[in-house]
Amino acid sequence: MKLPHDSFGGTVSAGLALTLGCYLLLRYWLVT
């Protein structure tokens, strides 16, 4: 069973989105 490229790309995108979301939330919390 080989790993589909889309699966890997989706995982990376999800991780990137999660990191960006946490960064924005932390920045907003610090500013407020």
C-alpha positions as CSV (number, residue, x, y, z in Angstrom):
1,M,0.0,0.0,0.0
2,K,1.6,3.2,-1.2
3,L,0.9,6.6,0.4
4,P,-1.0,8.9,-1.9
5,H,0.6,12.3,-2.6
6,D,-2.7,14.1,-1.8
7,S,-2.7,12.6,1.7
8,F,0.7,14.0,2.5
9,G,-0.1,17.4,1.0
10,G,-3.3,17.5,3.0
11,T,-1.5,16.7,6.2
12,V,1.1,19.4,5.6
13,S,-1.7,21.9,4.7
14,A,-3.6,21.0,7.9
15,G,-0.5,21.4,10.0
16,L,0.4,24.7,8.4
17,A,-3.2,26.0,8.9
18,L,-3.1,24.9,12.5
19,T,0.2,26.6,13.1
20,L,-1.0,29.8,11.5
21,G,-4.2,29.8,13.4
22,C,-2.4,29.3,16.7
23,Y,0.0,32.1,15.8
24,L,-2.8,34.5,15.0
25,L,-4.7,33.6,18.1
26,L,-1.6,34.1,20.3
27,R,-0.7,37.4,18.6
28,Y,-4.3,38.6,19.1
29,W,-4.3,37.6,22.7
30,L,-1.0,39.4,23.3
31,V,-2.2,42.6,21.7
32,T,-5.5,42.7,23.5
